[in-house]
């Protein structure tokens, strides 16, 4: 399965996939307008014309990005698709020059397998908490903060 940048045509399926997880309390819901406005952040995996997975890399600041809205269709979980989506986000962070990416998740074991380590939320900038007001669990957050260092791209020695 190939990971590609999301297109306008993917948005309705991404919206459904993300909000299916949000309805279970696994992530923040996303309005269609939020997905359209941030479409350039998103990657998708398609199979047979359907979006079966998505994730976004959102740039928070000059040295920090967030992986958000990671969702894989329930019938396709445990196939490694989530890890492939995370790696696409990490590679994009690397290409942008971001030295670190973080996530807020209720699935810390999954992200630990992807090279993330727990971090005290107080070490993250206050700006990242702006979306917390939209969470039905606010202010009693049950998410874990994890972070991953992103290696800078290796310069091309032939250039």
C-alpha positions as CSV (number, residue, x, y, z in Angstrom):
1,X,0.0,0.0,0.0
2,X,1.3,3.4,-0.9
3,X,1.0,6.5,1.3
4,X,0.1,9.6,-0.7
5,X,-0.8,13.2,0.0
6,X,-4.6,13.5,0.5
7,X,-6.7,15.0,-2.2
8,X,-10.0,17.0,-2.1
9,X,-11.9,13.8,-3.1
10,X,-10.5,12.0,-0.1
11,X,-12.0,14.4,2.5
12,X,-15.5,12.9,3.0
13,X,-14.0,9.4,3.6
14,X,-11.3,10.9,5.9
15,X,-14.0,12.8,7.8
16,X,-16.0,9.6,8.4
17,X,-12.9,7.6,9.4
18,X,-11.6,10.2,11.8
19,X,-15.0,10.8,13.4
20,X,-15.7,7.1,13.8
21,X,-12.7,7.0,16.1
22,X,-13.7,10.3,17.7
23,X,-17.2,9.0,18.4
24,X,-15.6,6.2,20.5
25,X,-13.5,8.8,22.4
26,X,-10.2,7.8,20.7
27,X,-9.4,11.1,19.2
28,X,-10.7,14.6,18.7
29,X,-13.4,15.0,16.1
30,X,-12.6,17.0,12.9
31,X,-15.2,19.1,11.1
32,X,-15.2,18.9,7.3
33,X,-14.0,22.5,7.2
34,X,-11.0,21.7,9.4
35,X,-9.9,18.8,7.1
36,X,-10.3,21.0,4.0
37,X,-8.5,23.9,5.6
38,X,-5.6,21.6,6.6
39,X,-5.7,19.2,3.7
40,X,-2.0,19.8,3.0
41,X,-1.2,18.2,6.4
42,X,-2.8,14.9,5.5
43,X,-1.6,11.6,4.1
44,X,-3.9,8.8,3.1
45,X,-3.7,5.1,2.1
46,X,-6.2,4.1,-0.4
47,X,-7.4,0.6,-1.4
48,X,-9.8,-0.1,-4.2
49,X,-10.8,3.6,-4.4
50,X,-11.5,3.8,-0.6
51,X,-9.5,5.7,2.0
52,X,-8.5,3.0,4.6
53,X,-6.1,5.2,6.6
54,X,-5.1,8.7,7.2
55,X,-2.8,10.8,9.3
56,X,-1.6,14.4,9.5
57,X,1.6,16.3,10.3
58,X,0.7,19.7,11.6
59,X,3.5,22.2,12.0
60,X,3.3,23.9,15.4
61,X,6.4,25.9,15.5
62,X,9.9,26.2,13.9
63,X,11.1,23.1,15.9
64,X,8.0,21.1,16.5
65,X,5.3,19.3,14.6
66,X,2.4,17.1,15.7
67,X,1.1,13.9,14.3
68,X,-2.6,14.0,14.5
69,X,-5.8,12.3,13.2
70,X,-4.1,8.9,12.7
71,X,-6.9,6.5,11.8
72,X,-6.9,3.1,10.1
73,X,-10.1,1.3,9.1
74,X,-11.0,-1.3,11.7
75,X,-11.0,-4.1,9.2
76,X,-7.4,-3.2,8.2
77,X,-5.8,-2.7,11.6
78,X,-2.8,-4.8,12.7
79,X,-1.4,-4.8,9.1
80,X,1.2,-2.1,9.8
81,X,-0.7,0.7,8.0
82,X,-0.6,3.0,11.1
83,X,3.2,2.7,11.3
84,X,3.5,3.4,7.6
85,X,1.4,6.6,8.0
86,X,3.5,7.7,11.0
87,X,6.7,7.2,9.0
88,X,5.3,9.3,6.1
89,X,4.6,12.1,8.6
90,X,8.1,11.7,10.1
91,X,9.7,11.8,6.7
92,X,7.7,15.0,5.8
93,X,8.9,16.5,9.1
94,X,12.5,15.6,8.2
95,X,12.1,17.2,4.7
96,X,10.8,20.4,6.3
97,X,13.6,20.5,8.8
98,X,11.6,19.9,11.9
99,X,13.8,18.4,14.6
100,X,10.9,16.9,16.6
101,X,7.4,15.6,16.3
102,X,5.0,14.8,19.1
103,X,1.6,13.2,19.5
104,X,-1.1,13.2,22.1
105,X,-2.6,9.7,22.2
106,X,-4.6,7.1,24.1
107,X,-2.4,4.5,22.4
108,X,1.1,5.1,23.8
109,X,2.3,1.6,23.2
110,X,1.7,2.0,19.5
111,X,3.7,5.2,19.3
112,X,6.5,3.7,21.5
113,X,6.9,1.1,18.8
114,X,7.3,3.9,16.3
115,X,10.2,5.4,18.2
116,X,8.4,7.9,20.3
117,X,9.2,8.3,24.0
118,X,7.0,9.7,26.8
119,X,7.4,13.4,27.6
120,X,6.0,15.6,30.3
121,X,3.3,17.7,28.8
122,X,4.7,20.7,30.6
123,X,7.7,20.5,28.2
124,X,5.4,21.1,25.2
125,X,4.5,24.7,24.3
126,X,1.2,26.0,25.6
127,X,0.2,26.7,22.0
128,X,-0.5,23.0,21.4
129,X,-3.3,23.0,24.0
130,X,-5.5,25.3,22.0
131,X,-7.5,22.4,20.6
132,X,-8.1,20.9,24.0
133,X,-11.2,23.1,24.5
134,X,-12.9,21.1,21.8
135,X,-12.3,17.8,23.6
136,X,-15.3,16.5,25.6
137,X,-12.8,15.2,28.2
138,X,-11.4,18.7,28.9
139,X,-10.0,19.5,31.4
140,X,-9.6,15.9,32.6
141,X,-7.3,14.8,29.8
142,X,-6.5,11.1,29.6
143,X,-4.0,11.3,26.7
144,X,-0.3,10.6,26.8
145,X,2.3,13.0,25.3
146,X,5.1,11.3,23.4
147,X,7.8,12.8,21.3
148,X,10.3,11.6,18.7
149,X,13.5,13.2,17.5
150,X,13.7,13.5,13.7
151,X,17.1,13.1,12.1
152,X,18.1,15.9,9.7
153,X,18.4,14.8,6.1
154,X,21.9,13.7,5.1
155,X,23.4,16.1,2.6
156,X,24.0,14.8,-0.9
157,X,27.8,14.4,-1.1
158,X,27.6,14.5,-4.9
159,X,26.0,17.9,-5.1
